[in-house]
Amino acid sequence: MIKDLVHDPMFLGIKSKPADKNDIQVGKDLLETLIAHRETCVGMAANMIGVTKCVIAFNDNGNYVVMYNPEIVGKSGGFQTEESCLSLLGAPRPTTRYKNIRVKYQDSLFKWKTANYTGFTAQIIQHEIDHCNGVLI
């Protein structure tokens, strides 16, 4: 179900709790909401739809992915950039990102996986994991 977006920085600053099998619907709702906003958004975290669980969804070059409990376990190639956020109004804000990341996460069957991401997809994932950790750009 497509959910309304949360814009309250106090709520968005709350660190998310680990997701479990009871949060499968959160991932589905997050994905549907992301796709509904695909013209202006490439990634979302569950707190952006009002749920403080560690779930993210993102567009990986046309392939939509949902991750439960993602964690960056490796990174290289730091750089400075500016990012905007659908849930935060205003101009782009400066931040540090990494060109290459390794992510450990659970899939929709809650099986642990590890994957490498580069470039813009890596940047999206870092932004959404920041949301899970209550970090706003």
Secondary structure, DSSP 8 states (H G I E B T S, - for coil): --------HHHHTS--B---GGGHHHHHHHHHHHHHTTTT-SEEEGGGGT--BSEEEEEETTEEEEEEEEEEEEEEEEEEEEEEETTEEEEEEEEEEEEEEEEEEE-TT--EEEEEEEHHHHHHHHHHHHHHTT---
